[in-house]
C-alpha cells in the first residue's frame, strides 16, 4: 500500500470521523500527513492512533490566523503540499422558520468561508499537478428537512469543485468533491447533537432508502478520498463522487 509514497498531505478536521479515517489510510499508503482540529485532546488521541508520519496543528478553519499557522508549520517542516483534503465542517438541524443568524453564520463560516480559505491559503505550497479533495455531502441534492442551511453550504462546496478546477487548470491541479451518504460518525454527535441511540435510529430508518441495504463506513469514504488523491485518478477533475450506497442516485 504505497500509492501515496512520499506525498505530503493536509487534512482539515483530521482529528475524528472521515478526516481521521483518511489520515490513517494516507499514512498506511505512504504519505506524511498534517491534521487539524479544534479540540486538542482529540488531536492528541488521533496522533497516537495514527502512530507515525503525522503532525497535528490545533485550529479552526473559520479562523484565518489558524490557517496561516497551519501552513507556516507545513512550510517549515515539509516545504510543500501534494494533497489537500478540505474536510472540516459542521452542521446543525434548523427547520425553516427557526433559523437564526448565529446558526447561518456558524455553518457558512466553517463549511464555505473556512473551506475557501483552506484552499486559497494552501496555493503557494501546493505543487503543480497536486490534488485537492473537498468534502461535500448528498444533502446538497436530496432536500432533507431541517437541513436547509447545511445543505446550501454543501452545494457551495460542490460549486467550488467546478470553479476551482477552472481557476487551477493551468497548474494541472485537480479538484474533486466527495459526497458521503449516511456514514455514522462522531460528527452526528458533536455537530448534530444526536445521542448514540438517536444515531442508531436514524441509520436504521435510512437503510430502506439505500440500494446496498446498509449504511457506509468511515474507511469506505477514506478509500475514495485516497483514490482521488492518488495518480489512479490522474484524469479525473471537477467531479462529485458520491459514496452513498446509491441513496441519492435512484
Secondary structure, 3 states (H helix, E strand, C coil): CCCCCCCEEEECCCCCHHHHHHHHHHHHCCCEEEEEECCHHHHHHHHHHHCCCEEEEECCCCCHHHHHHHHHHHHHHCCCEEEEEECCCCCCCCCCCCCCHHHHHHHHHHHHHHHHHHHHHHCCCEEEEEEEEEECCCHHHHCCCCCHHHHHHHHHHHHHHHHHHHHCHHHCCEEEEEEECCCCCHHHHHCCCCCHHHHHHHHHHHHHHCCCCCCCCHHHHHHHHHHHHCHHHCCCCCCEEEECCCCCCC
